[in-house]
Protein backbone atom coordinates (compact mmCIF):
# COMPACT_ATOMS: atom_id res chain seq x y z
CA UNK A 1 0.00 0.00 0.00
CA UNK A 2 1.51 3.32 -1.08
CA UNK A 3 1.77 6.16 1.39
CA UNK A 4 -0.25 9.13 0.27
CA UNK A 5 1.29 12.52 0.98
CA UNK A 6 0.11 16.06 0.53
CA UNK A 7 2.14 19.14 -0.20
CA UNK A 8 2.96 21.24 2.87
CA UNK A 9 1.49 24.73 2.64
CA UNK A 10 2.37 27.19 5.40
CA UNK A 11 -0.82 29.11 4.58
CA UNK A 12 -2.74 26.38 6.40
CA UNK A 13 -0.91 27.19 9.63
CA UNK A 14 -0.62 30.98 9.76
CA UNK A 15 -4.20 32.17 9.59
CA UNK A 16 -4.33 34.30 12.77
CA UNK A 17 -2.26 37.36 13.62
CA UNK A 18 -0.71 35.43 16.51
CA UNK A 19 0.27 32.56 14.22
CA UNK A 20 1.77 35.00 11.71
CA UNK A 21 3.83 36.87 14.30
CA UNK A 22 4.95 33.59 15.88
CA UNK A 23 6.05 32.31 12.48
CA UNK A 24 7.96 35.50 11.75
CA UNK A 25 9.52 35.50 15.22
CA UNK A 26 10.74 31.93 14.74
CA UNK A 27 12.27 32.79 11.38
CA UNK A 28 13.94 35.89 12.83
CA UNK A 29 15.56 33.69 15.49
CA UNK A 30 17.27 31.76 12.71
CA UNK A 31 18.57 35.01 11.25
CA UNK A 32 18.70 33.91 7.61
CA UNK A 33 17.74 36.96 5.50
CA UNK A 34 16.34 34.78 2.71
CA UNK A 35 14.04 32.97 5.15
CA UNK A 36 12.93 36.25 6.71
CA UNK A 37 12.01 37.65 3.29
CA UNK A 38 10.20 34.44 2.37
CA UNK A 39 8.25 34.44 5.66
CA UNK A 40 7.05 38.01 5.08
CA UNK A 41 6.01 36.93 1.59
CA UNK A 42 4.14 33.92 2.98
CA UNK A 43 2.23 36.18 5.34
CA UNK A 44 1.54 38.76 2.61
CA UNK A 45 0.14 36.09 0.30
CA UNK A 46 -1.88 34.61 3.16
CA UNK A 47 -3.46 37.98 3.82
CA UNK A 48 -3.96 38.59 0.12
CA UNK A 49 -1.16 40.14 -1.90
CA UNK A 50 -3.42 42.80 -3.42
CA UNK A 51 -4.64 44.04 -0.06
CA UNK A 52 -1.15 43.77 1.45
CA UNK A 53 0.19 45.84 -1.45
CA UNK A 54 -2.49 48.47 -0.99
CA UNK A 55 -1.91 48.67 2.78
CA UNK A 56 1.88 48.84 2.49
CA UNK A 57 2.16 51.12 -0.53
CA UNK A 58 4.19 48.44 -2.31
CA UNK A 59 3.23 46.94 -5.64
CA UNK A 60 2.05 43.34 -5.89
CA UNK A 61 5.02 42.72 -8.19
CA UNK A 62 7.41 43.98 -5.50
CA UNK A 63 5.83 41.72 -2.92
CA UNK A 64 6.15 38.66 -5.15
CA UNK A 65 9.65 39.60 -6.29
CA UNK A 66 11.41 40.53 -3.06
CA UNK A 67 9.52 38.51 -0.45
CA UNK A 68 10.55 35.07 -1.67
CA UNK A 69 13.60 32.87 -1.14
CA UNK A 70 16.47 34.68 -2.83
CA UNK A 71 14.65 38.01 -2.81
CA UNK A 72 16.59 40.98 -1.56
CA UNK A 73 14.21 43.52 0.02
CA UNK A 74 15.52 46.88 1.15
CA UNK A 75 15.17 47.98 4.73
CA UNK A 76 12.52 50.45 3.59
CA UNK A 77 10.51 47.65 1.96
CA UNK A 78 10.80 45.48 5.07
CA UNK A 79 9.76 48.38 7.31
CA UNK A 80 6.64 49.01 5.19
CA UNK A 81 5.71 45.33 5.25
CA UNK A 82 6.28 44.95 8.98
CA UNK A 83 4.17 48.03 9.70
CA UNK A 84 1.24 46.43 7.84
CA UNK A 85 1.68 43.38 10.08
CA UNK A 86 1.16 45.63 13.10
CA UNK A 87 4.78 45.19 14.19
CA UNK A 88 7.85 47.37 14.40
CA UNK A 89 11.52 46.72 13.91
CA UNK A 90 13.76 46.80 16.98
CA UNK A 91 17.15 45.55 18.02
CA UNK A 92 17.83 43.45 21.09
CA UNK A 93 21.10 41.96 22.31
CA UNK A 94 21.80 38.49 20.99
CA UNK A 95 21.52 35.88 23.72
CA UNK A 96 25.17 34.93 23.28
CA UNK A 97 26.41 38.53 23.07
CA UNK A 98 28.94 39.67 25.64
CA UNK A 99 29.01 43.25 24.43
CA UNK A 100 27.09 46.02 26.12
CA UNK A 101 24.76 48.54 24.50
CA UNK A 102 25.81 50.34 21.36
C-alpha positions, 0 to 999 in steps of 0.5 A: 500500500503506497503512502499518500502525501500532501504538499505542505502549505504554510498558509494552512498554519498561519491564519491568525495574527498570533500565528503569523507573528509567531512564524515571523519571530521563529524565522527571525531567530534563525537570522537567515535573511532569505528565510525572513524575506520568504516568511514576510512573503508567505504572510503577505500572500496569506493575507492577500497580496493585493490588499497587502500591497495596498496597505503597504504602498508596495506593488504586488510585483514587488511583494512577489519579487522581493519577499521570496527565497532569494529576494533581496528587500531593502530595509525600507521595503521590510519596514513598510511590510512589517508596519502592515503586520502591526509590528515594528523593527527593533534591536535586542542583544543576541543571547550569546552577546557579551558586548554592552549597549551600542 
